[in-house]
Every structure is written in structure tokens, then in C-alpha cells.
């Protein structure tokens, strides 16, 4: 087994398998070959602006992930 693969598998085991999240994404601009806009996490009734598609995906990951390694992640707060 590859070392990184083990860490990734542990991370997914921390996330409840049946937990789902619903997002409403509003893309307002497309600049620098990416999206800017707002994302709403409907279950928590939180809305955050994002500056890139990568940041939007990090926000989604943060919402569904229970892993504590939150240093490089986007935040909903």
C-alpha cells in the first residue's frame, strides 16, 4: 500500500457514509479561467463567497469531511 493512500482511506473513514450535503452554487463571474460567486450549504443555512472553483470544492469538502486537518481548507465561518 502507498503511504498517501493509507492517509486518504483514514480520512474517508472519519466521514459518515450516509451523511449528505446540499449546496446551491451561484456563479457570478468567470475570470482568470475560473468561477467566482457564492455557495450556500442548505442544511446549515450558511453562505460563503468563493474566488475560484478550487476554493468552492474545498468548501464542499470541508462541509462533508469530519477530518481534523483543517489547515489548508476553506472555512464556512
VENMO-V874363 format. One record per pair of residues at least 4 apart in sequence whose C-alpha atoms are under 6 Angstrom apart, sorted by the first residue. I is the first residue (numbers start at 1). J is the second residue. D is the distance in whole Angstrom. If there is no record, write none. Layout:
i & j & d
I & J & D
I & J & D
This chain:
i & j & d
11 & 67 & 6
14 & 66 & 6
15 & 65 & 5
15 & 66 & 5
22 & 42 & 6
23 & 40 & 5
23 & 41 & 5
23 & 42 & 6
24 & 39 & 6
24 & 40 & 5
25 & 38 & 6
25 & 39 & 4
26 & 37 & 6
26 & 38 & 5
27 & 36 & 6
27 & 37 & 4
28 & 36 & 6
28 & 37 & 5
29 & 35 & 6
29 & 36 & 5
30 & 34 & 6
30 & 35 & 5
34 & 52 & 6
34 & 53 & 6
35 & 52 & 5
35 & 53 & 5
36 & 50 & 6
36 & 51 & 5
36 & 52 & 5
37 & 49 & 6
37 & 50 & 6
38 & 48 & 6
38 & 49 & 4
38 & 50 & 6
39 & 47 & 6
39 & 48 & 6
40 & 46 & 6
40 & 47 & 4
41 & 45 & 6
41 & 46 & 5
50 & 55 & 6
50 & 56 & 6
58 & 73 & 6
58 & 74 & 6
59 & 74 & 5
61 & 65 & 6
